[in-house]
Amino acid sequence: MGILYSDDNSMKPDNGTKIFYERIAEAMAKTGRPAHIEGSNLVEYLEKAGFVDVVVNKIKLPHRPWAKERRLKQAGAMALISFDTTRVPFVRNGCAHKDSQNEQRGGG
């Protein structure tokens, strides 16, 4: 299962938002800052930090206001706003990182 998926498998592999999140995750992993942390990894990180009795609760987070349930519809609307306001900085940061790597190698 990927970073972004649908419960009913209706999201196609070429979905633009899905591709965006996958590429952001790949770029962040290359910089040593993985974006996608599974519950099992999170438990390990928290326990290494000294937390005990760590419990993971997975929740649904729609990325659009398509859900039928009111609470999930509201969460999806907020996720859409968040996505729309943060995607440009993510992309710019990734491009800036790529540019600085090129400069370090003598490229342009």
BELWOWO-V470964 format. One record per helix or strand of 3 or more residues. SS is the DSSP state (H for helix, E for strand). FROM is the first residue (numbers start at 1). TO is the last residue. If there is no record, write none. Layout:
# BELWOWO-V470964
ss/from/to
SS/FROM/TO
SS/FROM/TO
This chain:
# BELWOWO-V470964
ss/from/to
H/16/30
H/39/48
H/70/104
